[in-house]
Amino acid sequence: MSVVPIAAMILAAGRGERMRPLTDKTPKPLLAVHGKPLVLWCLEALACGGFQRVTINTAWLGEQIAQELGGVLALQPSSNIHSALSNSEQCACHLHISYSHEGRDFGSALETAGGIARALPLLCPASHVQRTSDAVPASDVFWVLAADVFAPDFVFNQTAVDRFAASDKLAHLWLVPNPENKPQGDFGMAPDPEAGTGAQLALNLKDDDPQPRYTYSTIGLYRKALFAPPWCDIPVGNPAGVKAALAPLLRAAMDGQQVSAELYTGRWADVGTPQRLQELNAHQHASVQSA
C-alpha cells in the first residue's frame, strides 16, 4: 500500500523588521544565502524527502514570493537536492505550491497559530485526490517550518512522519542548542515515561526551573487537532482573520504531555538580522576560497 506524502507549511508572512533596510523592498524569504533565496533551501529540503505539496503563507510583499515561485516549481537534476537520491531517482522534481495570502485577505500577517489555522483547508483537505486506488488517505499531520531559518543538514523523511502519526502527540518539535543571540532558550526536554526508549517530551519550564533549555528550531510536525478545541478556538480556515501566537498552544499542550521533541545538532541559523545574513554568506565565501 502506498502512502500519499503529507503537506508542509512554510511560514513566510513576517515583515522582517530586524532585517531592514534589506526587507524594505524584498521579502525576507527571498534574501539570498549562499547564492539562492532562503525559501528555496526549505523547498529543496522538503522535495529531497519526497514532500512535494507545500503551502506558503504571505503578507509583507507576498506577491513577490508568489511571482518568484509560482504554483508549480520545477527543480532540475543539477540542484543539490539530488545529491541524496539514487541514480535512478535523479530526475526533475516538481513542487506544487499553494498560497495563503494573509496580507491580501486581512491587511497583515495573522501570527503563527492564526496563519496555520487559516491554511488548514490547504494542509488537510477534506478530500484529497489520490494517485493510486490503494493509496493511504491524506493525513491530519503536516510539517511546519520557517522560511527565514537556514538548516541545510536537516532531513525531512517519512520515518519521522510515521513515528509521529503513530503516537498520541499533538506536535513533535526539533530543538537546537541555544544560539548566542538566544541564550535563554525556549523549552526543556525529558524522557517520555509512556513511550519507547529515547523518546523525549518537550517541557514548558517555569522561569526559575534550573533544567537545561533549548531553542525551538521552527521545524516541527503538527496534528490538526492542536488547532481545535480545547487547545485553540479559531474556526478552521480562520475566516475572521484572528491573530494568534503559537507558543501558548504549545505550552498548554506540553503541560498535558502532548508534545514530543528531539535535539537537532546540524547547521542551523535564524537569519534574523543583516549581520547574521552577512556572516552566513561570508562563511560560504571563505569556504570556497580555501577549497
C-alpha positions as CSV (number, residue, x, y, z in Angstrom):
1,M,0.0,0.0,0.0
2,S,1.4,3.4,-1.0
3,V,1.4,6.5,1.2
4,V,0.5,9.9,0.0
5,P,3.1,12.3,1.4
6,I,1.8,14.8,3.8
7,A,1.8,18.6,3.2
8,A,4.2,21.2,4.6
9,M,3.6,24.8,5.6
10,I,6.4,27.3,5.2
11,L,5.9,30.4,7.3
12,A,6.8,33.4,5.2
13,A,4.4,36.2,6.3
14,G,6.7,38.2,8.6
15,R,7.6,41.8,8.0
16,G,11.3,41.2,8.8
17,E,11.7,44.4,10.8
18,R,15.1,43.4,12.2
19,M,16.3,42.8,8.6
20,R,15.6,46.4,7.5
21,P,16.6,48.0,5.2
22,L,17.1,44.8,3.3
23,T,13.4,43.9,3.6
24,D,12.1,47.3,2.7
25,K,11.7,46.2,-0.9
26,T,12.4,42.4,-0.7
27,P,10.6,39.9,1.5
28,K,12.9,38.1,3.8
29,P,12.3,34.6,2.3
30,L,13.8,35.9,-1.0
31,L,17.0,37.2,0.5
32,A,19.9,35.1,-0.7
33,V,22.0,32.7,1.4
34,H,24.9,31.0,-0.5
35,G,23.5,32.2,-3.8
36,K,19.9,31.3,-3.6
37,P,16.7,32.5,-1.7
38,L,16.2,31.3,1.8
39,V,12.9,29.8,1.0
40,L,14.4,27.7,-1.8
41,W,16.6,25.9,0.7
42,C,13.4,24.9,2.5
43,L,11.7,23.8,-0.7
44,E,14.6,21.8,-1.8
45,A,14.9,20.0,1.5
46,L,11.2,19.1,1.5
47,A,11.5,17.8,-2.1
48,C,14.5,15.7,-1.2
49,G,12.4,14.0,1.4
50,G,9.6,13.3,-1.0
51,F,7.3,16.1,0.3
52,Q,6.1,18.0,-2.8
53,R,2.8,19.6,-1.6
54,V,3.6,22.9,0.1
55,T,1.6,25.8,1.4
56,I,3.3,29.2,1.9
57,N,1.6,32.0,3.9
58,T,2.5,35.5,2.9
59,A,1.8,39.1,4.0
60,W,4.6,41.7,3.5
61,L,5.5,41.9,-0.2
62,G,3.9,38.5,-0.5
63,E,3.1,38.9,-4.2
64,Q,6.9,38.8,-4.9
65,I,7.1,35.4,-3.3
66,A,4.2,34.0,-5.4
67,Q,5.7,35.6,-8.6
68,E,9.1,34.1,-7.9
69,L,8.0,30.6,-7.1
70,G,4.7,30.2,-9.0
71,G,2.3,27.3,-8.4
72,V,4.5,24.5,-9.8
73,L,8.2,24.8,-9.1
74,A,10.5,22.6,-11.2
75,L,13.7,21.6,-9.5
76,Q,16.2,20.4,-12.1
77,P,18.6,17.4,-11.7
78,S,21.5,19.8,-11.2
79,S,20.0,21.1,-8.0
80,N,21.8,19.9,-4.8
81,I,18.6,18.2,-3.6
82,H,19.5,15.2,-5.8
83,S,22.8,14.5,-4.0
84,A,20.8,12.4,-1.5
85,L,19.0,10.4,-4.2
86,S,20.0,7.3,-6.1
87,N,20.9,7.4,-9.7
88,S,17.6,6.0,-10.8
89,E,15.8,8.8,-8.9
90,Q,17.8,11.7,-10.3
91,C,15.1,13.3,-12.4
92,A,13.4,16.6,-12.4
93,C,11.1,17.2,-9.4
94,H,8.0,19.4,-9.3
95,L,6.8,21.0,-6.2
96,H,3.1,22.0,-6.0
97,I,2.8,25.3,-4.1
98,S,-0.4,26.9,-2.8
99,Y,-0.5,30.2,-1.0
100,S,-2.4,31.6,2.0
101,H,-2.2,35.4,1.3
102,E,-2.9,36.9,4.7
103,G,-1.8,40.4,3.7
104,R,-4.1,40.4,0.7
105,D,-7.0,39.0,2.6
106,F,-6.6,40.7,6.0
107,G,-4.1,43.5,5.6
108,S,-1.4,42.0,7.7
109,A,0.1,38.7,9.0
110,L,-2.0,36.6,11.3
111,E,0.9,35.3,13.5
112,T,1.8,31.7,13.5
113,A,-1.2,29.9,15.0
114,G,-3.6,32.3,13.2
115,G,-1.8,31.6,10.0
116,I,-1.8,27.9,10.4
117,A,-5.5,27.9,11.2
118,R,-6.1,29.9,8.1
119,A,-4.1,27.4,6.0
120,L,-5.7,24.2,7.4
121,P,-8.1,23.6,4.5
122,L,-5.0,23.6,2.2
123,L,-2.9,21.5,4.5
124,C,-5.5,18.9,5.5
125,P,-8.2,19.0,2.8
126,A,-11.4,17.1,3.5
127,S,-10.9,15.1,0.3
128,H,-7.5,14.5,-1.3
129,V,-7.1,13.2,-4.9
130,Q,-5.2,10.0,-4.7
131,R,-2.6,9.0,-7.3
132,T,-3.5,5.3,-6.9
133,S,-6.5,3.4,-5.7
134,D,-4.6,1.7,-2.9
135,A,-3.0,4.9,-1.5
136,V,-3.4,5.8,2.1
137,P,-5.7,8.9,2.5
138,A,-4.2,12.2,3.3
139,S,-3.3,12.6,7.0
140,D,-4.2,15.3,9.6
141,V,-0.5,15.6,10.1
142,F,1.7,18.2,8.4
143,W,5.2,19.8,8.6
144,V,5.7,23.4,9.6
145,L,8.9,25.3,9.1
146,A,10.0,28.9,8.8
147,A,11.3,30.4,5.6
148,D,13.9,32.5,7.5
149,V,15.8,29.7,9.2
150,F,18.8,28.1,7.5
151,A,19.1,24.4,8.4
152,P,20.9,22.7,5.4
153,D,21.6,19.5,7.2
154,F,18.0,18.8,8.4
155,V,16.4,15.8,6.7
156,F,12.7,15.6,6.2
157,N,11.7,12.0,6.0
158,Q,8.7,9.7,6.1
159,T,10.1,7.7,9.0
160,A,9.7,10.8,11.3
161,V,6.2,11.3,10.0
162,D,5.2,7.6,10.6
163,R,6.6,7.7,14.1
164,F,4.7,10.9,15.0
165,A,1.5,9.8,13.3
166,A,1.6,6.6,15.4
167,S,1.9,8.5,18.6
168,D,-0.8,10.3,20.6
169,K,1.1,13.6,20.5
170,L,-0.2,16.9,19.1
171,A,3.2,18.1,18.0
172,H,6.8,17.0,17.6
173,L,9.5,19.7,17.8
174,W,13.1,19.8,16.7
175,L,15.1,21.8,19.3
176,V,18.6,23.2,18.8
177,P,21.4,24.2,21.2
178,N,20.8,27.8,22.2
179,P,22.5,30.3,19.8
180,E,24.5,33.2,21.1
181,N,21.6,35.6,20.4
182,K,19.1,33.5,22.4
183,P,21.0,32.0,25.4
184,Q,17.8,31.6,27.5
185,G,16.2,29.1,25.1
186,D,12.6,28.1,24.8
187,F,11.7,24.6,26.1
188,G,13.2,21.8,28.1
189,M,13.3,18.1,27.4
190,A,12.8,15.0,29.5
191,P,12.3,11.2,28.8
192,D,8.8,10.3,28.0
193,P,7.8,7.6,30.6
194,E,5.0,6.3,28.4
195,A,6.9,6.0,25.1
196,G,9.8,3.9,23.8
197,T,13.5,4.2,24.7
198,G,14.9,7.5,23.7
199,A,11.6,9.3,23.3
200,Q,11.5,12.8,24.8
201,L,8.8,15.1,25.9
202,A,9.1,18.9,25.4
203,L,8.8,20.7,28.7
204,N,7.2,24.1,29.5
205,L,9.6,25.1,32.2
206,K,9.0,27.8,34.7
207,D,11.3,30.7,34.8
208,D,13.1,29.5,37.9
209,D,13.5,25.9,36.8
210,P,17.2,25.0,36.5
211,Q,16.8,22.3,33.9
212,P,18.5,23.0,30.6
213,R,16.5,24.8,27.9
214,Y,16.8,24.6,24.1
215,T,15.7,26.8,21.3
216,Y,12.8,25.8,19.0
217,S,14.3,25.4,15.5
218,T,10.9,26.3,14.0
219,I,10.8,22.9,12.4
220,G,8.0,20.6,13.6
221,L,5.4,18.1,12.8
222,Y,1.8,19.0,13.9
223,R,-1.5,17.4,14.2
224,K,-4.6,19.3,13.0
225,A,-6.2,18.6,16.5
226,L,-3.9,21.1,18.1
227,F,-5.7,23.9,16.2
228,A,-9.1,22.8,17.5
229,P,-10.8,23.0,21.0
230,P,-9.8,22.7,23.7
231,W,-6.4,24.0,22.6
232,C,-7.5,26.6,20.0
233,D,-10.9,28.2,19.4
234,I,-10.2,29.6,16.0
235,P,-12.5,28.0,13.3
236,V,-10.9,26.0,10.6
237,G,-9.9,28.4,7.8
238,N,-9.8,31.3,10.3
239,P,-12.4,33.3,8.3
240,A,-12.3,36.3,10.6
241,G,-8.6,36.6,10.3
242,V,-7.9,36.2,14.1
243,K,-4.3,36.8,15.0
244,A,-2.9,34.3,17.4
245,A,0.6,33.1,18.6
246,L,1.7,29.5,18.5
247,A,3.7,29.4,21.8
248,P,0.6,29.5,24.1
249,L,-0.9,26.5,22.3
250,L,2.4,24.6,22.5
251,R,2.9,25.4,26.2
252,A,-0.6,24.3,27.1
253,A,-0.1,21.0,25.2
254,M,3.2,20.5,26.9
255,D,1.6,20.8,30.3
256,G,-0.6,17.9,29.2
257,Q,2.4,15.9,27.9
258,Q,1.1,16.1,24.4
259,V,4.3,17.5,22.7
260,S,7.4,15.4,21.9
261,A,10.8,16.7,21.0
262,E,14.3,15.8,19.8
263,L,17.6,17.6,19.5
264,Y,18.9,18.6,16.1
265,T,22.6,19.4,16.1
266,G,23.3,20.1,12.4
267,R,23.9,23.5,11.0
268,W,21.2,26.0,11.9
269,A,20.9,29.7,11.9
270,D,18.0,32.1,12.5
271,V,18.6,34.6,9.7
272,G,17.1,37.5,11.7
273,T,19.4,40.4,11.1
274,P,21.6,41.8,8.3
275,Q,24.7,40.9,10.3
276,R,23.7,37.2,10.6
277,L,23.0,37.1,6.8
278,Q,26.3,38.7,6.1
279,E,28.1,36.2,8.4
280,L,26.4,33.2,6.7
281,N,27.4,34.4,3.2
282,A,30.9,35.4,4.3
283,H,31.4,31.9,5.8
284,Q,30.5,30.3,2.4
285,H,32.8,32.7,0.6
286,A,35.7,31.8,3.0
287,S,35.0,28.0,2.4
288,V,35.2,28.4,-1.4
289,Q,38.4,30.5,-1.1
290,S,40.1,27.8,1.0
291,A,38.9,24.9,-1.1
